Every structure is written in structure tokens, then in C-alpha cells.
């Protein structure tokens, strides 16, 4: 299989303010299987998208939505992990210099 027909995956994790896909992005991480970029956590002050819906409109496919887990009684106001995680992917054809989405 030549590099021009190779399919690679880009992955985008968006952490939203609530469980609604149209709520504000409060955290994110990107990984690029094409090798065209090497994003790292904290490499930008601005999220790649304002909402999860904006990522969908740009061609990202939602493959996992946040599991809704209620807080334990008495722990409603404790700080913990970012729980409204959404996982997106984009399949890209070609070599690292050609990142045309499928």
C-alpha cells in the first residue's frame, strides 16, 4: 500500500462545560496520526473549537460521548477530573504532507 492511499487517524478530545454537545469547551487534547503536526497539551490558549457541535461541523466524527455519572451525595462541590469528555476522530488520507480528510 503506497503512502498516498494510507489512511491515518487524528483524534480530538474535548472536555465540555456540561454534558450537552453544544456547551463551551473547557479543555482539549489533540493527537495527529498523520505526523503533519505534533500538538501537545497546553500548546494553545484557545480551544480548537468553541463547542462539540462546531467540531462536528468541521468534519470530526463523534465516537464517544461523556458517560453521565451523578456526584456522590455530599460531593457535589468537590473538584475532580473533567467529566464531560467527548472523543472525536477524523480519518485522513495520504502522507504527512497531504492531509485531505475522507
C-alpha positions in Angstrom: 0.0 0.0 0.0 1.5 3.3 -1.0 1.5 6.3 1.3 -1.0 8.1 -0.9 -3.6 5.5 -0.1 -2.8 5.1 3.6 -5.5 6.2 6.0 -4.4 7.8 9.3 -6.4 8.9 12.3 -6.5 12.2 14.0 -8.0 12.2 17.5 -9.6 15.1 19.4 -10.6 15.1 23.0 -13.0 17.9 24.0 -14.0 18.5 27.6 -17.2 20.5 27.7 -18.7 22.6 30.5 -21.8 20.4 30.6 -22.9 17.1 29.1 -24.6 19.0 26.2 -22.6 18.8 23.0 -23.3 22.4 22.3 -21.8 23.7 25.5 -18.5 25.5 25.9 -15.2 23.7 25.5 -13.1 24.0 28.8 -10.3 21.6 28.0 -8.9 19.7 25.0 -6.2 17.4 23.7 -5.3 16.6 20.1 -3.2 13.8 18.6 -2.2 13.6 14.9 -1.5 10.2 13.4 -0.5 11.7 10.1 2.7 13.2 11.6 1.9 16.5 10.0 1.7 18.2 13.4 2.7 17.3 17.0 0.2 19.1 19.2 0.7 18.8 22.9 -1.5 19.6 25.9 -1.4 23.2 26.8 0.1 24.4 23.5 -2.7 26.9 22.9 -4.7 29.3 25.0 -7.7 29.0 22.7 -9.6 25.7 22.2 -9.6 24.3 18.6 -13.5 24.7 18.6 -15.9 26.6 20.8 -18.3 23.6 21.2 -18.5 20.0 20.3 -21.1 20.8 17.6 -18.5 23.1 15.9 -16.1 20.2 15.7 -18.9 18.1 14.0 -19.5 20.9 11.5 -15.8 20.8 10.6 -15.9 17.1 9.8 -14.9 15.5 13.1 -16.8 12.3 13.8 -18.0 11.8 17.4 -17.1 8.3 18.5 -17.6 8.5 22.3 -19.7 10.8 24.4 -19.4 11.6 28.1 -20.8 9.0 30.5 -23.2 10.7 32.8 -22.3 9.9 36.4 -24.1 11.8 39.2 -22.0 13.1 42.0 -21.9 11.2 45.2 -24.1 12.7 47.9 -22.2 15.4 49.7 -19.5 15.6 47.0 -21.5 18.0 44.6 -19.0 20.8 45.0 -15.7 18.9 45.2 -13.0 19.4 42.5 -12.3 16.3 40.4 -11.5 15.2 36.8 -13.1 16.8 33.8 -16.1 14.5 33.4 -17.8 15.8 30.2 -15.3 14.2 27.8 -16.2 13.7 24.1 -13.9 11.8 21.8 -13.8 12.7 18.1 -11.8 11.3 15.1 -11.0 12.4 11.6 -9.7 10.0 9.1 -7.1 11.5 6.8 -5.7 10.0 3.5 -2.2 10.4 2.3 1.3 11.1 3.6 2.1 13.7 6.3 2.3 16.4 3.7 -1.2 15.6 2.4 -3.9 15.8 5.0 -7.1 15.6 3.0 -10.0 14.5 5.1 -12.0 11.5 4.0 
